[in-house]
């Protein structure tokens, strides 16, 4: 049976219309869900007993896949679920929060989160317990231990993460990267490398990378990857990932790259405890920054769905029959939306994407309040005031009775007394 027939609903499992959920009126057609997967796509699909949600006039995309986040325990980690429900991100790739010594903590997060949490193993066995410095002691960068850890945790680990900048590696140069590449080669997985302050020299880092490896912070204003080495890396199949973070993205660098024919293959946030409250905020806001730089919306959507799925061999990223029913619904508001990079440069996106619903495995994510920032996170007075104001607004909203008398029904009517 052809893909076209399956997409149109001519599929042996869809004739009975035994669907759990139908998203009706999407541009792709009605999208039917059964048992956590997309069961059919086509016109006028209606379940016999499941629910129907009208998504007419809305943009329906696969659930977003954020290729670079930090949700594991440690200095940088955040809880993904309170952010996922309003941002459309159904897969949060933890990019190196855990190493071999600390992977159990990340596995607990992945097991208990509502969203999907695949991981990149930090080549340093201590992971990101602190702000930096995890690869200054090469004894932590144990290739054999990394190989054993990946092989024992194939369900969780999809690659290796190595941070290469002066603060992280000290005098060790690119040796942690060499060890990460050796472990990745042995296990058949890619490496994601963080670039930043040199030494080591950026060209030395880029020249080591293989096709399918990933450079995150690819438009960094600090590393400024604009020379021949980044073109050569891209030409041989090294993937460029935005990895915004609190210091990894500059509009002027991205604009120069776009002018030179370089495009991020994936758009990720590097969302963590220091970037959540700005300058990143969330993945839809990061997507708007690409729109502000002139990248068309379909390309931006590919960079947060199908491309990250391809980069790490992850499920999802598409709306096709048989795919996981990870789905995001958006109000596309054609209005000026000012956005800012890590260096306070401002651009204006012509479009703002506002998430209206997020489904993981066909189930809608429900609202959850985020935890307050950890005491070690630096915040401006304006950020602190905004957080205080948000807390007051939430308290006032929840403390106000939900409806008045006209919105209530008498749940237990009083019976009339019997006459004597």
C-alpha positions in Angstrom: 0.0 0.0 0.0 1.3 3.4 -0.9 2.2 6.2 1.5 -0.4 8.4 -0.2 -3.1 5.8 0.5 -2.1 5.5 4.1 -2.1 9.3 4.5 -5.5 9.5 3.0 -6.9 7.1 5.5 -7.0 4.0 3.3 -5.4 1.8 5.9 -6.7 -1.4 7.5 -6.7 0.0 11.0 -8.6 3.2 10.3 -11.9 1.9 8.8 -13.5 1.2 12.2 -12.9 4.8 13.3 -12.0 3.6 16.8 -10.0 6.7 17.5 -9.0 8.2 20.9 -8.7 11.7 19.5 -9.3 13.6 16.2 -7.8 17.0 15.5 -10.3 18.3 13.0 -9.8 20.9 10.3 -6.0 21.0 10.1 -4.4 22.0 6.8 -3.1 18.5 6.5 -6.6 17.0 7.0 -8.2 15.6 10.1 -5.6 13.9 12.3 -6.7 10.8 14.1 -4.9 9.3 17.1 -5.1 5.9 18.6 -2.9 4.3 21.3 -0.5 7.2 21.3 0.2 7.2 17.6 -1.2 8.9 14.5 -3.7 6.4 13.1 -4.9 8.3 10.0 -4.8 11.6 8.2 -7.6 12.5 5.9 -10.9 14.3 5.4 -13.8 14.0 7.8 -12.3 11.5 10.2 -14.6 11.2 13.2 -14.3 8.8 16.1 -17.0 6.6 17.4 -16.3 7.4 21.0 -13.2 9.6 21.2 -13.0 13.3 21.5 -12.8 15.8 18.6 -10.8 19.1 18.8 -11.5 21.7 16.2 -8.1 23.1 15.0 -9.5 25.0 12.0 -7.4 28.1 11.2 -4.5 27.0 13.4 -1.1 25.8 12.5 -0.6 22.1 13.4 3.0 20.8 13.7 4.7 17.8 15.1 5.7 18.3 18.7 8.9 20.4 18.7 12.2 18.7 19.4 14.7 20.9 21.3 18.1 19.4 20.5 19.9 21.3 23.3 18.5 21.7 26.7 19.5 21.1 30.3 16.9 19.3 32.4 19.1 17.0 34.4 20.2 17.7 38.0 23.1 20.1 38.6 23.9 23.8 38.2 22.1 24.3 34.9 19.0 22.0 35.2 15.4 23.0 34.9 12.1 21.0 35.1 10.8 20.7 31.5 7.1 19.9 32.1 6.0 23.4 33.4 7.5 24.9 30.2 6.5 22.2 27.7 2.7 22.7 28.1 2.8 26.3 26.8 5.7 26.0 24.4 4.9 22.9 22.2 8.2 21.1 23.0 7.5 17.4 23.4 11.1 16.2 23.2 13.9 17.8 25.3 17.3 16.5 24.5 19.5 16.9 27.6 22.8 17.9 26.2 25.5 16.7 28.6 24.0 17.6 32.0 25.1 14.0 33.1 28.2 12.1 32.7 28.8 8.4 33.6 29.0 9.2 37.4 25.7 11.2 37.4 23.6 9.5 34.8 21.2 7.9 37.3 19.9 11.3 38.3 19.1 12.1 34.7 17.5 8.8 34.1 15.2 9.6 37.1 14.2 12.9 35.3 13.6 11.1 32.0 11.5 8.4 33.7 9.3 10.9 35.7 8.9 13.7 33.1 5.7 13.9 31.0 7.8 14.9 28.0 10.4 12.7 26.2 14.0 13.2 27.5 16.7 11.5 25.4 20.3 12.4 26.3 23.8 13.2 25.2 26.3 11.8 27.6 28.9 14.3 28.8 32.4 12.9 28.1 33.3 14.2 31.6 32.0 11.6 34.0 31.0 14.3 36.5 28.8 16.1 34.0 27.6 19.6 34.8 27.4 19.5 38.5 28.9 23.0 38.5 29.0 26.0 36.2 32.2 24.9 34.3 35.5 23.1 34.5 34.3 19.5 34.1 37.1 18.6 31.7 40.0 20.2 33.4 41.0 16.9 34.9 41.4 14.4 32.1 40.9 11.6 34.5 37.2 12.5 34.3 37.2 12.1 30.5 37.5 8.3 30.5 36.8 7.0 27.0 36.3 3.4 28.1 33.9 4.4 30.8 31.9 6.5 28.3 31.7 3.6 25.9 30.5 1.2 28.6 27.9 3.7 29.8 26.5 4.3 26.4 26.3 0.6 25.6 24.5 0.0 28.9 22.0 2.8 28.3 21.1 2.7 24.6 17.5 3.5 25.4 18.5 6.9 26.9 21.8 8.0 25.3 21.8 9.1 21.7 25.2 10.8 21.5 28.1 12.5 23.3 28.4 16.1 24.5 31.8 17.8 24.8 32.2 21.5 25.9 35.3 23.0 24.4 36.2 26.5 25.7 39.0 27.8 27.9 37.0 27.7 31.2 35.9 24.1 30.7 39.1 22.4 29.4 41.8 24.6 31.0 45.2 23.5 29.5 43.8 20.3 28.0 42.9 21.9 24.6 40.9 19.6 22.3 41.9 16.3 24.1 38.4 16.0 25.7 37.0 16.3 22.2 39.3 13.6 20.9 38.2 11.3 23.7 34.6 12.0 23.0 35.0 11.3 19.3 36.7 8.0 20.1 33.8 6.9 22.3 31.3 8.1 19.8 33.0 6.2 17.0 33.0 3.0 19.0 29.3 3.3 19.7 28.1 4.7 16.4 26.7 7.9 17.8 27.3 11.6 17.0 29.2 14.2 19.1 27.8 17.6 19.9 30.5 20.1 20.6 30.0 23.4 22.4 32.2 26.2 21.1 33.0 29.4 23.0 36.0 31.3 24.3 39.4 30.2 22.8 41.9 28.7 23.2 41.7 26.1 21.9 41.3 27.6 18.5 37.9 27.2 16.8 39.5 25.8 13.6 41.2 23.1 15.6 37.9 22.1 17.0 36.0 22.2 13.7 38.6 20.2 11.8 38.2 17.2 14.1 34.5 16.8 13.5 32.9 14.1 11.3 29.9 14.1 9.1 26.8 14.0 11.4 28.6 15.6 14.3 27.0 18.7 15.6 28.4 22.2 16.4 26.1 23.9 18.9 26.3 27.7 19.5 26.9 27.9 15.7 26.1 31.6 15.6 28.0 32.5 18.8 29.1 36.0 19.1 32.1 34.8 21.2 33.3 32.0 18.9 32.2 33.8 15.7 32.4 30.8 13.4 32.6 32.7 10.1 35.8 31.6 8.5 36.8 28.8 5.9 36.8 26.1 8.6 33.1 26.4 9.3 32.3 26.3 5.6 34.5 23.2 5.2 32.8 21.5 8.2 29.4 22.2 6.8 30.4 21.0 3.4 31.5 17.6 4.7 28.2 17.1 6.6 28.9 18.6 10.1 25.5 19.9 11.4 25.1 23.5 12.6 22.9 23.9 15.7 21.8 27.3 17.0 22.1 26.5 20.7 21.1 30.0 21.9 21.8 29.8 25.6 22.7 32.8 27.8 25.8 33.6 25.7 25.7 31.5 22.5 23.8 33.5 19.9 24.4 36.8 18.2 22.1 38.2 15.4 25.0 39.8 13.5 26.9 36.4 13.3 23.7 34.6 12.2 23.0 37.3 9.5 26.6 37.0 8.2 26.3 33.3 8.1 23.0 33.4 6.2 24.5 35.9 3.7 27.4 33.5 3.2 25.1 30.5 2.6 25.4 28.9 6.0 22.1 27.9 7.7 21.5 26.2 11.0 20.4 22.7 10.4 18.7 22.7 13.8 17.3 25.4 16.0 17.7 24.7 19.7 17.5 26.9 22.9 20.2 25.6 25.2 17.4 26.3 27.7 18.7 26.1 31.3 18.4 27.8 34.6 20.4 30.9 33.5 18.6 31.4 30.1 15.0 30.5 31.0 14.2 34.0 32.2 16.0 35.6 29.3 17.5 36.0 26.9 16.0 32.6 25.6 12.7 32.2 27.3 11.5 29.3 25.2 11.8 27.6 21.8 8.9 29.5 20.1 10.7 32.7 21.0 13.9 31.4 19.6 12.2 30.4 16.4 11.0 34.0 16.1 14.6 35.1 16.1 15.2 33.0 13.0 12.1 34.6 11.4 13.5 38.0 12.3 16.7 37.2 10.5 14.7 36.3 7.3 14.5 32.5 7.5 11.1 31.3 6.1 8.7 29.7 8.6 8.6 26.3 6.9 12.5 26.1 7.2 12.3 27.1 10.9 9.7 24.4 11.6 11.8 21.8 9.9 14.8 22.9 12.1 12.8 22.1 15.3 11.0 18.9 14.1 12.3 16.6 11.4 15.9 17.8 11.4 16.7 17.2 15.1 14.9 13.8 14.8 17.2 13.0 11.9 20.3 14.3 13.7 19.9 11.9 16.6 17.7 9.1 15.2 14.8 10.1 17.4 11.1 9.2 17.0 8.7 11.9 16.1 9.3 15.1 14.1 6.7 14.3 11.5 2.9 14.1 11.2 2.6 10.7 9.4 0.6 7.6 10.0 2.4 5.5 12.6 4.4 8.3 14.1 4.1 9.2 17.8 1.1 11.5 18.3 3.4 14.3 19.6 1.6 17.4 18.2 1.6 21.1 18.8 -1.2 23.5 17.9 -0.4 27.2 17.2 -2.0 30.5 16.8 0.1 32.3 14.1 -0.1 36.0 14.9 1.1 38.2 12.1 2.2 41.1 14.3 5.6 42.7 15.1 7.4 40.8 17.8 10.7 42.3 19.1 13.3 39.7 20.1 16.7 39.9 21.6 19.9 37.9 21.3 22.5 37.1 24.0 24.2 40.5 23.5 21.1 42.6 23.7 20.9 43.2 20.0 17.2 43.5 19.0 15.4 42.5 15.8 11.7 42.3 15.0 10.0 39.1 13.8 7.0 39.6 11.6 5.2 36.6 13.2 4.6 35.4 16.7 3.8 31.7 17.4 1.6 31.2 20.4 1.1 27.6 21.5 -2.5 26.7 22.2 -2.1 23.0 23.0 0.6 20.4 23.2 0.1 16.6 23.0 2.6 13.9 24.0 1.6 10.4 22.8 -1.9 11.8 22.1 -2.4 13.2 25.6 -2.7 16.9 26.2 -0.1 18.4 28.6 -1.7 20.1 31.5 -0.7 23.4 33.2 2.0 23.3 35.8 3.7 26.2 37.7 7.5 26.4 37.4 9.7 26.4 40.4 11.4 29.6 41.4 15.0 30.1 40.1 17.8 28.5 42.2 19.6 30.9 44.5 22.8 30.8 42.5 21.2 32.0 39.3 22.1 35.7 38.5 19.1 37.8 37.7 18.7 41.5 37.0 16.5 43.6 39.3 14.0 43.8 36.4 13.9 40.0 36.1 13.4 39.6 39.8 10.6 42.2 39.8 8.9 40.5 36.8 9.1 37.1 38.6 7.5 38.7 41.7 4.8 40.3 39.6 4.0 37.0 37.9 3.8 35.3 41.2 1.4 37.9 42.5 -0.7 37.7 39.3 -0.9 33.9 39.5 -1.9 34.1 43.2 -4.6 36.7 42.5 -5.9 34.6 39.6 -6.2 31.4 41.6 -7.5 33.2 44.7 -10.5 34.6 42.8 -13.5 32.3 42.6 -13.6 30.7 39.2 -17.2 31.6 38.4 -20.1 33.5 40.0 -23.5 32.0 40.8 -24.6 32.0 37.1 -21.8 29.6 36.3 -22.8 27.0 39.0 -25.3 24.2 39.1 -27.0 22.7 42.2 -25.1 19.4 42.4 -27.2 18.0 45.2 -30.7 19.5 45.1 -32.6 19.7 48.4 -35.5 17.5 48.6 -38.9 18.9 49.6 -40.0 17.9 53.0 -42.9 15.5 53.1 -46.1 16.9 54.2 -47.6 15.4 57.4 
